[in-house]
């Protein structure tokens, strides 16, 4: 079961004389996908290293020429995301980074 990305379990029963069918999916996520979901739900208290790990997973390029800002970019997307490397990151920068990842996921579909 671990070799598939998801497994579907089904169950049949009766509720009040009516037959019901319950289906649930179990999705296996890696740490980077979990971090992205956490960033989306709560953009507070993230570090630049967390963004680097997610960026590496999605193939996002980042550059830092010795300054205090990191620039995340992806080929095919015109808008770059510039993030200052202060701790913790402000929520607006995390939201912009998540928006960049969402644009990349739309391109890949």
BELKA-V396658 format. One record per residue. SS is DSSP state (@ for helix, = for strand, . for the rest). BURIAL is b if it has 9 or more other ideal C-beta (glycine too) atoms within 8 Angstrom, else e. Layout:
ss: {SS,SS}
burial: {BURIAL,BURIAL}
//
This chain:
ss: {.,.,.,.,.,=,=,=,=,=,=,=,=,=,=,.,.,=,=,=,=,=,=,=,=,=,=,.,.,.,@,@,@,@,@,@,@,@,@,@,@,.,.,.,.,.,.,@,@,@,@,@,@,@,@,@,@,@,.,.,=,=,=,.,.,.,.,.,=,=,=,=,=,.,.,.,.,.,.,.,=,=,=,=,.,.,.,.,.,.,@,@,@,@,@,@,@,@,@,@,@,@,@,@,@,@,@,@,.}
burial: {e,e,e,e,e,e,e,e,e,e,e,e,e,e,e,e,e,e,e,e,e,e,e,e,e,e,e,e,e,e,e,b,b,b,b,b,b,e,b,e,e,e,b,e,e,b,e,b,e,b,b,b,b,b,b,b,b,b,e,b,b,b,e,b,e,e,e,e,b,b,b,b,b,b,e,e,b,e,e,e,b,e,b,b,b,e,e,e,b,e,e,e,b,b,b,b,b,b,b,b,b,e,b,b,b,e,e,e,e}
//
